[in-house]
Amino acid sequence: MALLGRMHILQLSLVMVVEVTILLATPTPTTAQSLLPRQALPGCPDHCGNLTIPYPFGIGTGCYLQREFNITCENSSHQQPTTHLMTSNIEITNISLGDGMLQIQQRAAKDCYNAHGSSTGRFSPELRVFPPYTISETKNVFVAVGCDTYAFFIGYRGEEQYTTGCMAKCDNLGNAIDQRDTCSGVGCCQTKIPSGLKNRTVTLGSFYNYTYVRDSHRCSYAFLVQEGEFNFNSTSFRELNDKTELPAIIDWVIGNESCDIAAKNESTFACKANSYCHNRSSGGYICRCRSGYEGNPYLPDGCQDIDECKAPNSCSMGTCINTAGNYTCKCPKGFKNDDLDKKSCIKDNGRAKLSHPLIISLGAIGGFLLLLSGSSWIYWGMQRIKYLKLKEKYFKENGGLLLQQQIESQRGSVETTKIFTVEELEKATNNYHESRILGQGGYGIVYKGILAADNNKEVAIKKSKIGVPTQKEQFVNELIVLSQINHRNVVRLLGCCLESEVPLLVYEFVTHGALFEHIHGKKRKGSSFSLELRLQIAAETAGALAYLHSSALMQIIHRDVKTANILLDENYTAKVSDFGASRLIPLDQAQLATLVQGTFGYLDPEYFLTNQLTDKSDVFSFGVVLMELLTSKRALDFDRPEAERNLASFFVCLMEEDRLNEILDDDILNERNIETLKKVANLAKRCVRLKGEDRPTMKEVAMELEGMRITEKHACGKAEIFSEETECLHGPVNSDAYPVDVRADCGPSTGTAIGYDSMQIQFTPYDDGR
């Protein structure tokens, strides 16, 4: 018993020693933390659990700058308190004043199937943020994980919708996790997102409902995540679920104006003493403490001087003297401050003794400056030579020598083709300034340029995002052919620049923008397109495509026909633009095998399935454009009910059920023109037939539209409705494999586009193709 008693006393002693050690090792709130400037308003809580809540954010009435910065702190007996934005219930895990960012937690979207291809559960959370918040495009990536997966990310900038997405495929999990590039499209894909988006919706789908995947895990996931915070590996499939929370970054601003404008109103300007204003690239401003200060720039006296003298080795010798935002060193006897640096000390040998060394020093400085000047001249000369060699390298790689030979040999036919220099186009676009951007999409960014050397002529300059073509001969041939196209309804190519890493194309400038803007975008407000004008635009576009298909030196297939690539000049004359995806087909060849490219909603399902590109692929896309002109609805819109998302499938179904009037635009529908509208609708339906051989040619389409246009213009009475047997877009093969899947009752569709391995598709509904 005595032994047990002594052991018990020994155990208690050890416990007390451990507890004392822990207490001594744990920093108390009265040390470094108490020395930091307070982050919240006086009398307001500045923490929720371990999270610091700095002003302009605040918990409780009177503690935040405006209601958008109102924070709720929810306590739980089982875990740390959680912090949310009151306006959107977003969980916050970190607040950065200097960077103007919030780190948040949000859940992954999920879509699961059983072995028979039946859905076993779908979850698609939305992330909605409102000004002054935007989803950070630089700190986040959009990721999809799965072996039979496609995912769309839809966001809004103002009223404009932006969509991007990617595809992931694999036969089994082992196939996916063996890839070196862990998120390249095999089991996992990722892509960047557009800038300045206010909210986000994720849509998930499966190509074959996981019926071909051999593993038991048949789920797809998609999520926005902070870059570097998700690494795809062997456990990702099983660790992800609809309760998985991942970090993402939201940007915020304190004011929507620029610094110059905000500073003019002192009563509302948010940046307080010892701080400065910083403009955000996406618009608005934030405040930061000046160099030598730290704290909260939004509080009066929130930015406080840093006492640099408390830092070790602040002065190598002498006494450190702290100053506002800075410090100096008081040198000991026999030393003095360096004239160029008040923080360092040099030996003081007296004024008389310094005269001779001073002369030597001045001579040495003069020699050094001379040497520096000569070295700089040599350096910049070498850089200039290097720059010229780089331009010459790009010129050759982009086929510049071949293009010059073609111009020389065909001088009579291509004399209008001009080869611009890099400097000319940089000057024309003000060094590609953001204010000069006309539009951007999957193939490049289009800038407005002003050629000073050509009487300030306005042009559109397209800067490609795609790398140097692997076959320069094909690129040059395409450039030569496009330069020879002389059609009033095709945007004219004026020239190119081959001295940059990617070729730059120079087109004529078209003043009224894209047709997309006029029927879907901001330009639709306050203006109404008459049926006559819509038929004119349709007929002119069809005529241009027919010319490309049959009248050019080589058949040109546009491959990306859509309303965003049809421009309107000051007289509303249609001009087909953006040949970034176009392909030339020799006259003795009926089709061309290519990697599938295009825009969802317009993409030919036969081309999607077979990779065989023909002129009928453009016919399908044009049929969708006709439907847009008749309905003023987008070709693909995830805000519509599922059965109505794809315009082509919904349009054909309503025609089959004799309910066409329900989808036609009220601005053009009346008793007098209903027969013409039905004829145009029937033509559009024929254009989107599943089999390309059953579709009309663009020449036939152009002729029919021109006849309808004349009929409508002169109102020559009623025309008989073109009658023929109708058909939905499903065929003898599995309709679930097509991007347009039509059910006879126009009910919900589960079909989607067939995928292809390791291939990312990025697209926006507005791609100004000038």
C-alpha positions in Angstrom: 0.0 0.0 0.0 2.8 2.4 0.8 4.4 1.6 -2.5 1.1 2.3 -4.3 0.8 5.6 -2.4 4.3 6.7 -3.4 3.5 5.9 -7.1 0.3 7.9 -7.0 2.2 10.9 -5.5 4.8 10.5 -8.2 2.1 10.5 -11.0 0.5 13.6 -9.6 3.9 15.3 -9.5 4.6 14.4 -13.2 1.1 15.8 -14.2 1.8 19.0 -12.4 5.2 19.4 -14.1 3.6 18.8 -17.5 0.9 21.3 -16.9 3.3 24.0 -15.7 5.5 23.3 -18.7 2.5 23.8 -21.1 1.4 27.0 -19.3 5.0 28.4 -19.6 5.2 27.5 -23.3 1.8 29.0 -24.2 2.0 32.7 -25.1 -0.4 34.9 -23.1 -2.7 37.5 -24.7 -0.6 40.2 -23.0 2.5 39.6 -25.1 2.9 40.0 -28.9 -0.8 39.9 -29.6 -1.6 42.8 -27.3 1.0 44.9 -29.1 -0.7 44.6 -32.4 -3.0 47.6 -33.4 -6.6 46.8 -32.7 -8.5 45.8 -35.9 -12.2 46.5 -35.0 -14.0 49.7 -34.0 -13.8 50.6 -30.3 -16.3 48.5 -28.3 -16.8 46.0 -31.1 -15.7 42.3 -31.0 -12.7 41.7 -33.2 -12.6 37.9 -33.1 -14.9 35.0 -34.0 -13.2 32.0 -32.5 -9.6 32.1 -34.0 -10.6 34.4 -36.9 -9.8 38.1 -36.6 -12.6 40.4 -37.8 -11.1 43.7 -39.0 -13.1 46.8 -39.8 -14.8 47.6 -42.3 -16.1 44.1 -41.4 -17.9 43.9 -38.1 -20.1 41.8 -35.8 -23.2 43.6 -34.6 -25.0 46.9 -35.3 -22.6 49.9 -35.7 -19.5 47.7 -36.0 -19.3 47.5 -39.8 -19.0 50.1 -42.5 -22.0 49.0 -44.6 -24.4 46.1 -44.5 -22.4 44.1 -47.1 -19.6 43.8 -44.4 -21.9 42.6 -41.7 -20.6 39.4 -40.1 -22.4 36.8 -38.1 -20.5 34.6 -35.6 -22.3 31.3 -34.9 -21.3 29.4 -31.8 -21.4 25.7 -31.5 -20.8 23.5 -28.5 -19.1 20.8 -30.7 -16.7 22.9 -32.7 -15.1 26.3 -33.2 -17.5 29.2 -34.0 -18.2 29.8 -37.7 -18.2 33.1 -39.4 -20.6 34.0 -42.2 -21.4 37.0 -44.4 -24.9 38.1 -43.4 -25.9 39.0 -46.9 -25.2 35.7 -48.5 -24.5 33.2 -45.7 -21.0 32.4 -47.0 -18.7 30.8 -44.5 -15.5 32.8 -44.1 -12.2 31.3 -42.9 -9.8 34.2 -43.5 -10.0 38.0 -44.1 -7.2 39.8 -45.8 -7.2 43.6 -45.6 -4.0 44.3 -47.6 -5.0 42.0 -50.5 -8.8 42.7 -50.4 -9.7 39.0 -50.2 -11.9 36.6 -48.3 -11.1 32.9 -48.0 -14.4 31.0 -47.9 -15.6 27.4 -47.7 -18.0 26.0 -50.3 -19.3 22.6 -51.2 -18.6 20.5 -54.3 -21.3 19.6 -56.8 -22.0 15.9 -57.2 -23.7 13.6 -59.8 -23.8 9.8 -59.2 -25.1 6.8 -61.1 -25.5 3.0 -60.5 -24.2 0.2 -62.7 -27.3 0.4 -64.9 -26.9 4.1 -65.6 -29.7 5.3 -63.4 -29.1 8.5 -61.3 -28.6 7.8 -57.6 -28.2 11.4 -56.5 -27.4 14.9 -57.7 -26.3 17.9 -55.7 -25.5 21.3 -57.3 -24.8 24.1 -54.8 -24.8 27.8 -56.0 -22.3 30.4 -54.9 -24.0 33.9 -55.0 -21.9 37.0 -54.2 -23.0 40.6 -54.7 -21.1 43.8 -54.9 -18.6 44.7 -53.4 -17.6 41.0 -53.9 -16.4 39.2 -57.0 -15.1 35.7 -57.5 -11.3 35.9 -57.9 -10.1 34.7 -61.3 -6.4 34.8 -60.3 -6.6 32.8 -57.1 -9.2 30.1 -58.1 -9.5 27.3 -60.6 -12.6 25.3 -61.7 -12.0 21.5 -61.3 -14.1 18.5 -62.4 -13.3 15.0 -61.2 -14.8 11.8 -62.7 -14.3 9.0 -65.3 -17.4 10.1 -67.4 -17.8 13.7 -66.7 -18.5 17.1 -68.2 -18.9 20.2 -66.0 -20.0 23.8 -66.8 -19.2 26.9 -64.7 -21.7 29.7 -65.3 -21.2 33.2 -63.9 -22.5 36.7 -64.5 -20.7 40.0 -64.9 -23.5 42.5 -64.6 -26.2 41.2 -67.0 -23.8 39.3 -69.2 -23.5 35.5 -68.8 -20.1 33.8 -69.0 -19.7 30.1 -69.3 -16.6 27.9 -69.2 -16.1 24.2 -68.5 -14.0 21.1 -69.1 -14.3 17.4 -69.6 -12.8 14.3 -67.8 -12.8 10.7 -69.0 -11.2 7.5 -68.0 -11.9 3.7 -68.1 -11.1 3.1 -64.5 -9.6 4.8 -61.4 -6.2 3.2 -62.0 -6.0 4.7 -65.5 -6.8 8.1 -64.0 -4.3 8.2 -61.2 -1.4 6.9 -63.2 -1.1 10.1 -65.2 1.9 12.3 -64.6 -0.1 15.5 -65.3 -2.6 14.9 -62.6 -5.4 17.1 -63.9 -5.1 16.9 -67.7 -8.5 15.5 -68.7 -8.0 11.9 -67.6 -10.1 11.5 -64.5 -9.6 15.2 -63.7 -9.7 18.5 -65.6 -9.3 22.1 -64.6 -9.6 25.5 -66.2 -9.4 29.2 -65.3 -12.5 31.3 -64.9 -13.4 34.8 -66.4 -12.8 37.8 -64.2 -15.2 40.0 -62.2 -18.0 37.4 -61.9 -20.7 38.1 -59.2 -22.2 34.6 -58.8 -21.6 31.1 -59.9 -23.6 28.0 -60.8 -22.1 24.6 -61.5 -23.8 22.1 -63.8 -22.6 18.5 -63.9 -23.4 15.7 -66.4 -22.2 12.3 -67.7 -21.6 11.2 -71.3 -22.8 7.6 -70.8 -24.3 7.7 -67.3 -21.1 5.7 -66.1 -22.3 2.5 -67.9 -18.9 1.9 -69.4 -16.8 2.7 -66.3 -15.6 -0.6 -64.7 -15.1 0.7 -61.1 -17.8 0.7 -58.5 -17.3 4.4 -57.8 -19.6 6.1 -60.4 -19.7 9.8 -59.3 -18.7 13.1 -60.8 -17.7 16.1 -58.8 -17.1 19.8 -59.8 -16.0 22.7 -57.7 -14.3 26.1 -57.5 -11.2 25.8 -55.4 -8.3 28.1 -54.4 -5.3 27.4 -56.6 -2.9 24.9 -55.0 -5.5 23.7 -52.4 -6.6 20.6 -54.4 -4.3 17.9 -55.6 -5.8 15.0 -57.6 -4.5 11.6 -56.4 -5.6 8.0 -55.8 -7.9 8.9 -52.9 -9.7 11.9 -54.5 -12.6 9.9 -55.9 -13.5 8.4 -52.6 -12.7 11.4 -50.4 -15.0 13.7 -52.3 -18.7 13.8 -51.5 -21.5 16.4 -51.5 -20.5 17.4 -47.9 -16.9 18.1 -49.0 -15.9 21.7 -48.3 -13.1 23.3 -50.2 -11.5 26.8 -49.9 -12.1 29.5 -52.5 -11.1 33.1 -52.8 -13.5 36.1 -53.1 -12.2 39.6 -53.9 -13.8 42.6 -52.3 -13.5 46.4 -52.7 -14.2 49.2 -50.3 -15.6 51.4 -53.0 -16.6 51.0 -56.6 -14.8 54.1 -57.9 -11.2 54.5 -58.9 -8.8 56.1 -56.4 -8.8 59.4 -58.2 -12.5 59.8 -58.1 -13.0 58.4 -54.5 -10.3 60.7 -53.1 -12.2 63.8 -54.2 -15.0 63.1 -51.7 -13.3 63.3 -48.3 -16.5 62.4 -46.4 -16.8 59.0 -48.0 -13.1 58.3 -48.8 -12.3 55.1 -46.8 -8.5 55.4 -46.6 -7.4 57.0 -43.3 -4.2 58.5 -41.9 -0.9 56.9 -43.0 -2.6 54.8 -45.7 -2.8 55.0 -49.5 -5.4 54.0 -52.1 -4.9 51.0 -54.4 -6.9 50.4 -57.6 -8.2 46.9 -58.2 -7.7 45.5 -61.8 -11.4 44.4 -61.8 -12.6 47.9 -60.7 -13.0 49.7 -57.4 -10.3 50.3 -54.8 -9.0 49.1 -51.4 -6.7 50.8 -48.8 -3.3 49.8 -47.6 -0.9 51.1 -44.9 2.1 53.0 -46.1 5.6 51.6 -45.9 6.8 51.7 -42.4 3.3 51.4 -40.9 1.0 48.5 -40.0 -2.5 48.1 -38.8 -6.0 48.8 -40.2 -6.1 51.5 -42.9 -9.9 51.9 -42.6 -9.7 53.0 -38.9 -8.7 56.6 -37.8 -5.0 56.2 -36.7 -5.4 52.5 -37.6 -2.0 52.5 -39.5 0.6 52.9 -36.8 4.3 53.4 -37.1 6.4 50.3 -36.9 9.2 50.7 -34.4 12.1 49.3 -36.5 14.5 49.8 -33.6 12.9 46.9 -31.8 14.1 44.6 -34.7 17.4 42.9 -34.1 20.4 44.4 -36.0 18.4 47.4 -37.2 21.7 49.4 -36.9 25.0 47.6 -37.5 26.7 50.2 -35.1 25.5 53.2 -33.2 22.1 54.0 -31.7 18.8 53.4 -33.6 16.4 56.3 -33.6 12.8 55.6 -34.7 11.1 58.1 -37.0 7.6 58.3 -38.5 7.5 55.5 -41.0 11.3 55.0 -40.9 14.4 55.0 -38.7 18.0 56.4 -38.7 21.2 55.4 -37.0 23.2 57.8 -34.7 26.8 56.9 -35.3 29.4 56.6 -32.4 32.3 59.0 -32.0 34.8 58.7 -34.9 32.1 57.7 -37.4 29.4 59.5 -39.3 26.3 58.7 -41.4 26.9 57.9 -45.1 25.5 60.7 -47.2 23.6 58.2 -49.3 22.3 56.1 -46.4 21.4 57.5 -43.0 21.1 53.9 -41.6 24.8 53.1 -42.0 28.0 54.6 -40.5 31.4 55.2 -42.1 34.7 56.2 -40.5 35.2 60.0 -40.0 38.8 61.0 -40.6 38.3 64.8 -40.4 37.5 67.4 -43.1 41.2 68.3 -44.0 42.4 64.7 -44.3 39.4 63.9 -46.5 40.3 66.3 -49.3 42.8 64.0 -51.0 40.8 60.8 -50.6 37.7 62.8 -51.8 39.4 63.6 -55.1 40.4 60.0 -55.5 36.8 59.0 -54.7 35.3 61.4 -57.2 37.7 60.1 -59.9 36.7 56.5 -59.0 33.0 57.5 -59.1 33.5 59.2 -62.5 35.3 56.2 -63.9 32.6 53.9 -62.5 29.8 56.0 -64.1 31.6 56.0 -67.4 32.0 52.3 -67.2 28.4 51.9 -66.2 27.3 54.1 -69.1 29.4 52.0 -71.6 28.1 48.8 -70.1 24.5 50.0 -70.3 25.0 51.0 -73.9 26.4 47.6 -74.7 23.7 45.8 -72.7 20.8 47.6 -74.5 22.5 47.1 -77.8 22.7 43.4 -77.2 19.1 43.4 -76.0 18.1 45.2 -79.2 19.9 42.6 -81.3 18.3 39.8 -79.2 14.9 41.4 -79.7 15.4 41.7 -83.5 16.6 38.1 -83.7 13.5 37.0 -81.7 11.2 38.9 -84.1 13.0 37.3 -87.0 12.6 33.8 -85.4 8.9 34.3 -84.9 8.5 35.7 -88.4 10.1 32.5 -89.9 8.2 30.1 -87.5 4.9 31.8 -88.5 5.6 31.3 -92.2 6.6 34.9 -92.9 9.2 34.0 -95.6 6.7 31.7 -97.3 4.0 34.5 -97.1 6.5 36.9 -98.7 7.1 34.4 -101.5 3.4 34.0 -102.1 2.8 37.7 -102.2 5.7 38.1 -104.7 4.4 35.3 -106.9 0.7 36.4 -106.7 1.3 40.1 -106.6 -1.7 40.9 -108.7 -4.2 39.0 -106.6 -2.9 39.6 -103.1 -1.5 43.1 -103.3 -3.9 44.3 -100.6 -2.4 41.9 -98.0 0.0 43.8 -95.7 2.5 42.5 -93.3 2.5 44.8 -90.3 5.3 45.2 -87.7 4.9 44.6 -84.0 5.6 48.2 -83.3 2.8 49.4 -85.7 0.2 47.3 -84.0 1.4 48.1 -80.4 1.0 51.8 -81.3 -2.3 51.3 -82.9 -3.8 49.6 -79.8 -2.0 51.8 -77.2 0.1 48.8 -76.3 -3.0 46.6 -76.2 -4.7 48.6 -73.5 -7.7 47.2 -71.8 -9.9 50.1 -73.0 -9.3 48.9 -76.6 -10.7 45.4 -76.1 -13.7 44.8 -78.4 -14.3 41.2 -77.3 -12.6 38.0 -76.3 -13.3 34.3 -76.6 -11.8 30.9 -76.9 -9.6 31.8 -79.9 -8.3 35.2 -78.9 -8.8 38.8 -77.9 -9.9 41.4 -80.4 -8.7 45.0 -80.0 -9.7 48.2 -81.7 -6.7 49.8 -83.5 -6.1 53.2 -85.1 -3.4 53.2 -87.8 -1.8 56.6 -87.6 0.2 56.0 -90.8 -3.1 55.3 -92.7 -5.1 58.5 -92.0 -6.1 57.2 -88.5 -8.0 54.3 -90.1 -9.9 52.1 -87.6 -9.2 48.4 -87.7 -9.9 45.3 -85.5 -6.7 43.5 -84.4 -7.1 39.9 -83.3 -4.4 38.6 -80.9 -4.6 34.8 -80.9 -4.5 32.7 -77.7 -3.5 29.6 -79.7 0.2 28.7 -80.1 2.2 28.8 -83.3 0.7 26.5 -85.9 2.6 23.3 -86.4 2.2 23.5 -90.2 3.1 27.0 -91.3 2.3 26.2 -94.9 -1.3 25.6 -94.0 -1.5 28.8 -92.0 0.0 30.8 -94.9 -2.3 29.2 -97.4 -5.3 30.0 -95.2 -4.1 33.6 -94.9 -3.6 34.0 -98.6 -7.1 32.6 -99.4 -8.8 34.7 -96.7 -7.1 37.8 -98.1 -8.5 37.1 -101.5 -12.1 36.8 -100.2 -14.0 39.8 -101.6 -17.6 39.5 -100.4 -19.6 42.4 -99.0 -20.9 40.1 -96.2 -17.5 38.8 -95.1 -15.3 40.8 -92.8 -12.3 41.7 -94.8 -8.8 40.6 -93.8 -6.4 43.5 -94.3 -3.1 41.9 -93.2 -1.2 40.3 -90.4 1.8 40.5 -88.1 4.1 37.5 -87.9 6.8 39.0 -85.7 5.1 38.0 -82.4 4.9 34.6 -80.7 1.4 34.1 -82.1 0.3 35.7 -85.4 -1.8 38.9 -85.2 -4.6 39.4 -87.8 -5.8 42.8 -88.9 -9.4 43.1 -90.1 -11.7 45.9 -91.1 -13.5 47.5 -88.2 -17.3 46.9 -88.1 -19.1 49.6 -86.2 -22.3 48.1 -84.8 -20.9 45.1 -83.1 -22.1 41.5 -83.0 -25.7 40.3 -83.8 -25.5 38.6 -80.4 -25.5 42.0 -78.6 -28.5 43.2 -80.5 -30.8 40.2 -79.8 -29.5 39.1 -76.4 -27.2 41.8 -75.0 -27.3 45.4 -73.9 -28.0 46.7 -77.4 -31.4 44.9 -77.4 -32.8 47.5 -74.9 -34.7 50.2 -76.6 -34.4 48.7 -80.1 -36.6 46.1 -81.9 -35.5 44.2 -85.0 -38.3 43.9 -87.5 -38.8 40.6 -89.2 -37.7 42.2 -92.5 -34.4 43.2 -91.0 -33.9 39.8 -89.4 -34.6 38.1 -92.7 -32.1 40.5 -94.4 -29.4 39.6 -91.9 -30.2 35.8 -92.3 -30.1 36.0 -96.1 -26.9 38.0 -96.2 -25.2 35.6 -93.7 -26.4 32.5 -95.7 -25.1 34.1 -98.9 -21.7 34.7 -97.4 -21.5 31.1 -96.1 -22.6 29.8 -99.5 -19.8 31.8 -101.1 -17.2 30.4 -98.7 -18.5 26.8 -99.4 -18.7 27.0 -103.2 -17.3 30.2 -104.7 -13.9 30.7 -103.1 -10.7 29.3 -104.6 -10.8 26.5 -102.0 -13.8 25.5 -100.0 -13.8 27.2 -96.6 -15.8 25.8 -93.7 -16.3 28.3 -91.0 -16.7 25.8 -88.2 -17.9 28.4 -85.6 -21.1 30.0 -87.1 -23.0 31.8 -84.3 -24.6 35.2 -83.6 -21.4 36.4 -81.9 -19.5 35.9 -85.1 -22.0 37.9 -87.3 -21.2 41.6 -87.2 -23.4 44.5 -88.3 -22.1 47.7 -89.9 -23.7 51.2 -89.7 -26.4 50.1 -92.2 -27.0 46.8 -90.4 -25.4 44.9 -93.2 -24.3 41.4 -92.0 -20.6 40.5 -92.1 -19.4 37.0 -91.2 -16.3 37.1 -89.0 -13.8 35.1 -86.9 -12.1 32.5 -89.0 -9.9 31.3 -86.1 -11.5 27.8 -86.3 -12.0 27.7 -90.0 -10.6 25.0 -92.2 -9.7 24.9 -96.0 -10.9 21.8 -97.9 -9.3 21.0 -101.3 -11.9 20.9 -104.1 -11.4 17.2 -104.6 -12.1 16.3 -101.0 -15.7 16.2 -99.6 -14.8 16.0 -95.9 -11.9 16.5 -93.5 -11.1 14.7 -90.3 -10.4 17.2 -87.5 -10.3 17.6 -83.8 -13.8 18.7 -82.7 -14.0 22.5 -82.2 -16.9 24.9 -81.9 -19.4 26.3 -79.5 -22.0 24.2 -77.6 -25.5 24.9 -78.7 -24.3 25.4 -82.3 -22.2 22.3 -82.7 -23.2 19.8 -85.4 -23.9 16.4 -83.6 -22.8 14.4 -86.6 -19.4 16.2 -86.7 -19.2 15.7 -82.9 -19.7 12.0 -83.2 -17.5 11.3 -86.2 -14.9 14.1 -86.2 -15.7 14.4 -90.0 -16.0 18.1 -90.9 -18.2 18.9 -93.9 -20.0 22.0 -95.2 -23.2 20.7 -93.7 -21.6 21.3 -90.2 -22.0 25.1 -91.0 -25.6 24.4 -92.1 -26.5 23.0 -88.7 -24.9 26.0 -86.9 -26.7 28.4 -89.2 -30.0 26.6 -88.5 -29.5 27.5 -84.8 -28.8 31.1 -85.7 -32.1 31.2 -87.6 -33.9 29.9 -84.5 -32.2 32.7 -82.4 -33.4 35.3 -84.9 -37.0 33.9 -84.7 -37.1 33.6 -80.9 -34.5 36.1 -79.5 -33.4 33.2 -77.1 -29.8 32.1 -76.6 -28.7 28.9 -78.2 -27.7 27.4 -74.8 -29.0 28.8 -71.6 -28.7 27.1 -68.2 -31.0 29.6 -66.6 -33.9 28.0 -68.6 -35.6 24.8 -67.4 -33.8 21.6 -68.3 -36.0 20.7 -71.3 -35.6 24.2 -72.7 -31.8 24.7 -72.2 -30.9 23.7 -75.7 -32.7 25.9 -78.2 -32.4 23.6 -81.2 -34.0 20.6 -79.5 -36.7 22.7 -77.8 -37.6 24.5 -81.0 -38.0 21.3 -83.0 -40.1 19.7 -80.4 -42.5 22.7 -80.2 -42.9 22.5 -84.0 -43.7 18.8 -83.8 -46.4 19.6 -81.3 -47.7 22.5 -83.3 -46.8 25.0 -80.5 -44.4 27.1 -82.5 -46.2 30.4 -81.5 -45.1 29.8 -77.9 -41.4 30.3 -78.6 -41.5 33.0 -81.4 -40.4 36.6 -80.4 -43.5 38.7 -79.7 -41.9 41.7 -81.4 -42.1 40.0 -84.9 -45.2 37.8 -84.5 -48.5 39.0 -86.0 -51.3 37.6 -88.2 -49.9 39.0 -91.4 -46.5 37.4 -91.2 -47.3 34.0 -89.5 -46.9 32.1 -92.8 -43.5 33.6 -93.4 -42.4 32.8 -89.9 -43.5 29.2 -90.3 -41.6 28.9 -93.5 -38.4 30.2 -91.9 -39.0 27.9 -88.9 -39.3 24.9 -91.3 -36.1 25.9 -93.0 -34.3 26.1 -89.7 -35.6 22.7 -88.7 -34.4 21.2 -92.0 -30.9 22.7 -91.3 -30.6 20.9 -87.9 -31.5 17.4 -89.1 -29.3 14.8 -87.5 -27.8 13.5 -90.8 -25.8 16.0 -92.7 -26.8 14.5 -96.1 -30.5 15.3 -95.3 -29.8 19.0 -94.7 -30.0 21.6 -97.5 -26.8 23.3 -98.8 -26.0 26.8 -97.8 -26.7 27.9 -101.4 -30.2 26.4 -101.2 -30.8 28.0 -97.8 -29.6 31.4 -99.1 -32.0 31.2 -102.1 -35.0 30.3 -100.0 -34.3 33.1 -97.5 -33.9 35.6 -100.2 -37.4 34.6 -101.6 -38.9 34.8 -98.1 -37.3 38.2 -97.6 -38.8 39.6 -100.8 -42.2 38.1 -99.9 -42.1 39.7 -96.5 -40.9 43.0 -97.9 -43.7 43.4 -100.4 -46.3 41.6 -98.3 -47.5 39.5 -101.3 -50.2 37.6 -99.4 -50.2 34.3 -97.6 -47.8 31.6 -98.6 -48.6 27.9 -98.1 -46.8 26.3 -95.2 -44.1 24.1 -96.4 -45.2 20.6 -95.6 -43.0 17.6 -95.0 -42.6 14.8 -92.6 -41.0 16.1 -89.4 -38.3 14.3 -87.4 -36.6 14.8 -84.0 -32.9 14.7 -83.9 -32.6 11.2 -82.5 -31.6 8.5 -84.9 -30.8 4.8 -85.0 -27.9 5.1 -82.6 -28.2 6.0 -78.9 -29.5 9.6 -78.7 -28.0 10.2 -75.3 -24.7 10.6 -77.2 -25.7 13.8 -79.0 -25.3 17.4 -77.9 -28.9 17.9 -79.1 -31.3 15.4 -77.7 -35.0 15.8 -78.6 -37.8 13.9 -76.9 -41.2 13.7 -78.7 -43.0 15.3 -75.8 -40.3 18.0 -75.3 -39.8 16.8 -71.8 -36.6 16.8 -69.7 -33.6 15.6 -71.6 -30.8 13.6 -70.1 -28.7 13.6 -73.3 -25.5 15.5 -73.7 -22.4 15.8 -75.8 -20.1 12.8 -76.3 -16.7 13.5 -74.9 -13.1 13.0 -76.0 -10.1 12.3 -73.8 -7.8 15.0 -72.4 -9.7 17.7 -74.3 -10.7 20.9 -72.5 -13.4 23.1 -74.1 -13.6 26.7 -73.0 -16.3 29.0 -74.4 -18.2 32.2 -73.7 -21.6 33.0 -75.1 -20.3 36.4 -76.2 -17.2 36.2 -78.4 -16.9 39.3 -80.5 -15.3 38.1 -83.7 -14.3 41.3 -85.3 
